[in-house]
Amino acid sequence: IRTSGDALLTVINDILDFSKIESGNLELEYQDFDLRQCIEQVMDVFAGKAASQGLDLVYQIDNMVPIQIIGDGMRLRQILLNLVSNAMKFTHQGEVFLNVHLSKAANDELELTFDVRDSGIGIPKDKLSRLFKAFSQVDSSTTRKYGGTGLGLVISERLIKLMGGEITVESEVGAGTTFSFNIQCKAGQKSTKHYASFNSAENEGKTVLIIDDNQTNLTILKTQLELWKLVPTLALSGKEAIEIVSKGQKFHLVITDMQMPEMDGVSVATALKEIIPQVPIVLLSSVGDESRSKYPHLFSSVLTKPVKQAQIV
């Protein structure tokens, strides 16, 4: 009953929002808001579902993007919820990846670009033009199988236009889809929120072994660690990691994913502790994973996916 009620509420809200937009009665409310917090809230909504579906839910915010921006945070969150929800709905294995970067900057006027990429079923080229038409889905069987009004993308497109941007889509059947949109906004006041800071000077040059079978996760962690002047080494499997360590390469820290083929995080950590018992190992786990409490002798800490920058610190 609750699921049906939530679905009905979503349909009603979609129709009301669409009516407001079409009649010209929807106005954006500009406020100074924390963009990272906005995106993390969106990711948190889907973290449990991603874990239950075995999907990697990943996001990256470029270092040049300001923490605070002036815009309509609630409507931006609505757009991202629609796009990530859509990606999750049509992705049965692999990943959903949200990337944010600064595409233009002049004084305090900014253009931000958001990409939502999935490894889902993809959309046929002849159906792409129907995506942003009201009450339309790619085909009628989509509505029966996945539900929804077909208004989520339409509302998102209209909201993006109100924000001075546009949305585009690229898709390949069987390979996945990427929705990209940009918005115009202004840089906000400096954040009063305290984000954990990393002492780069003290830790510069320290080596970190990252183990994950997902290339996107590896790239994001590598980029962040290099910004902090750490030296990451990447391994796509537990076997590869053990080979690297067995050759005598020294590490100050190991970060390993839990869900990997052949060897999971526990198996990898157990093997590594035999070779490098003093090196702390951090586990990347899904929501609800109890590995830290089950294996306190293996893991110094656990980061819940999607990993936030503040967690890594």
Stockholm file with secondary structure:
# STOCKHOLM 1.0

chainA/1-313         IRTSGDALLTVINDILDFSKIESGNLELEYQDFDLRQCIEQVMDVFAGKAASQGLDLVYQIDNMVPIQIIGDGMRLRQILLNLVSNAMKFTHQGEVFLNVHLSKAANDELELTFDVRDSGIGIPKDKLSRLFKAFSQVDSSTTRKYGGTGLGLVISERLIKLMGGEITVESEVGAGTTFSFNIQCKAGQKSTKHYASFNSAENEGKTVLIIDDNQTNLTILKTQLELWKLVPTLALSGKEAIEIVSKGQKFHLVITDMQMPEMDGVSVATALKEIIPQVPIVLLSSVGDESRSKYPHLFSSVLTKPVKQAQIV
#=GR chainA/1-313 SS CHHHHHHHHHHHHHHHHHHHHHTTCCCCCCEEEEHHHHHHHHHHHHHHHHHHHTCEEEEEECTTSCSEEEECHHHHHHHHHHHHHHHHHTCSSSEEEEEEEEEEEETTEEEEEEEEEECSSCCCGGGGGGTTSTTCCSSHHHHHHHCCCSCHHHHHHHHHHHTTCCEEEEEETTTEEEEEEEEEEEECCCCCSCCCCCCHHHHTTCEEEEECSCHHHHHHHHHHHHHTTCEEEEESSHHHHHHHHHTTCCCSEEEEESCCSSSCHHHHHHHHHHHCTTSCEEEEECTTCCHHHHCTTTCSEEEESSCCHHHHC
#=GC SS_cons         CHHHHHHHHHHHHHHHHHHHHHTTCCCCCCEEEEHHHHHHHHHHHHHHHHHHHTCEEEEEECTTSCSEEEECHHHHHHHHHHHHHHHHHTCSSSEEEEEEEEEEEETTEEEEEEEEEECSSCCCGGGGGGTTSTTCCSSHHHHHHHCCCSCHHHHHHHHHHHTTCCEEEEEETTTEEEEEEEEEEEECCCCCSCCCCCCHHHHTTCEEEEECSCHHHHHHHHHHHHHTTCEEEEESSHHHHHHHHHTTCCCSEEEEESCCSSSCHHHHHHHHHHHCTTSCEEEEECTTCCHHHHCTTTCSEEEESSCCHHHHC
//
